[in-house]
Amino acid sequence: MFTIRKCKKKDISSVIKIENQSFENPYRENIFYHFLNSDKFLVAEVEGKVVGYIICDIRGDEGLIISIAVLRNYRRRGIGKALMEKSIELLETDVVMLTLREHNRAALRFYSKLGFKIKGMLKEYYENDDDAIVMKKRIN
């Protein structure tokens, strides 16, 4: 069983560890501190251990999933889905958007199962010039 709660300062080191294990080009530490006081920065916890996180925000009139990751050993247990659902609820927008690397097929399947649809591409979007897939989900 897991719980989802707002991220606290003491969680940042665990979140950074998850980030570094999950992505070949992880966000820098300052990004996590930037969102620390947001109610849209959540962690998933199993027996006191932070095993996943999500950061979302509102940009204009759309919700934006900035980053989500779950430790490998805790994937496929519904944690990522629960983090997404809670974030979408917190965003209170009609549309939620996200981007993912074009070659990240596991993420594409995950977001598609949650009802996100491909809406376009962004060429050379990431630091290493990888292209991004833009996905959106209409909530209402």
Residue pairs with C-beta under 8 A, 6 or more apart in sequence:
1 46
2 44
2 45
2 46
2 51
2 74
2 77
2 79
2 82
3 44
3 45
4 42
4 43
4 44
4 45
4 82
4 83
4 86
5 42
5 43
5 45
6 39
6 41
6 42
6 43
7 15
7 32
7 35
7 36
7 41
7 42
7 43
7 53
9 36
11 43
11 50
11 53
12 29
12 32
12 33
12 36
14 43
14 49
14 50
15 32
15 43
15 50
15 53
16 26
16 29
16 32
18 50
18 51
18 52
18 53
18 69
18 70
18 71
19 26
19 27
19 32
19 53
19 67
19 69
20 26
21 69
21 71
21 72
22 69
22 70
22 71
22 72
23 69
24 128
25 126
25 127
25 128
27 67
31 55
31 67
32 41
32 55
35 41
35 55
35 57
35 66
38 55
38 57
39 90
40 55
40 56
40 57
40 87
40 90
40 91
41 53
41 54
41 55
42 53
42 54
42 55
42 83
42 86
42 87
42 90
43 50
43 52
43 53
44 50
44 51
44 52
44 53
44 70
44 74
44 79
44 82
44 83
45 51
46 74
51 70
51 71
51 74
51 79
52 68
52 69
52 70
52 71
52 74
52 79
52 80
52 83
53 67
53 68
53 69
53 83
54 65
54 67
54 68
54 83
54 84
54 86
54 87
55 65
55 66
55 67
55 68
56 63
56 64
56 65
56 66
56 87
56 90
56 91
56 96
57 63
57 64
57 66
58 64
58 91
58 93
59 97
61 93
61 94
61 95
62 93
62 94
62 95
62 96
62 97
62 136
63 87
63 88
63 91
63 92
63 93
63 95
63 96
63 97
63 139
64 96
64 97
64 98
65 84
65 87
65 96
65 97
65 98
68 80
68 83
68 84
68 87
70 79
70 80
70 83
80 110
81 114
84 114
88 96
88 137
88 139
93 139
94 138
94 139
94 140
95 136
95 137
95 138
95 139
96 116
96 136
96 137
96 139
97 119
97 134
97 135
97 136
98 111
98 116
98 134
98 135
98 136
99 122
99 125
99 132
99 133
99 134
99 135
100 107
100 108
100 111
100 132
100 133
100 135
101 107
101 126
101 130
101 131
101 132
101 133
102 121
102 130
102 131
102 132
102 133
103 130
108 133
108 135
111 135
112 135
114 137
115 137
116 135
116 136
116 137
117 135
117 136
117 137
118 133
118 134
118 135
119 134
119 135
119 136
120 133
120 134
121 131
121 132
121 133
121 134
122 131
122 132
122 134
123 131
124 130
124 131
125 131
125 132
126 132
